Amino acid sequence: MNKTRHLTIIALLSAISFVLMIFPQFPILPGASFLKIDFSIVPVLLGTLLLGLKQGYTILILRSVLKLLLNNEGPGDLIGIPMNIMGMAVFMTIIVLVMRRTKLSKGQFMWGSVLGTIGLTLVMVILNYIYAVPLYAIFANFDIKATIGMGRYLLWMVVPFNLIEGIILGVVSGAVFFSFQRVLSNMHSQLN
């Protein structure tokens, strides 16, 4: 019975996360409208805190596969979604590792979010440099090196975007988690 409940929760949270990947989605930096934030990590993070890290990765991958299969927007998604998976996996892993060391508290969650944001930002800088920028130049005819400059792009767009994104996602996820903490705690005890 527990396995069925786990699978049901994973499927439900994956579907909700997929919908949140599509709407609402908005840019947060002027001049970098192609860098958009969405709130799809919130259900992924809730599932991770409720079921565990392995199940959180499953939810993350399922919502991404759903996006690629049902709402693929071309080269941007084919290049961006693998990066998103890696960045969000680092973000949520750090949060969970910080929270495992102590009781579930708002302070620990926020501390985990800060460290997760730093990890997310570092991973995205590296992935943009070695993976995304070269692929966008080849497959999307968008050469960031030539139009903006690599250093300028990374320092003035990628770093601020990911820092702001991590802060927003941490605050929203924390607000949702702690608003429903009693319900989630009851679900957690029923599932284990």
DAVEN-V785523 format. One record per helix or strand of 2 or more residues. SS is the DSSP state (2 for helix, 1 for strand). FROM is the first residue (numbers start at 1). TO is the last residue. If there is no record, write none. Layout:
SS_FROM_TO, SS_FROM_TO
This chain:
2_2_22, 1_25_27, 1_36_38, 2_41_51, 2_53_70, 2_75_100, 2_106_139, 2_144_147, 2_150_179, 2_181_191
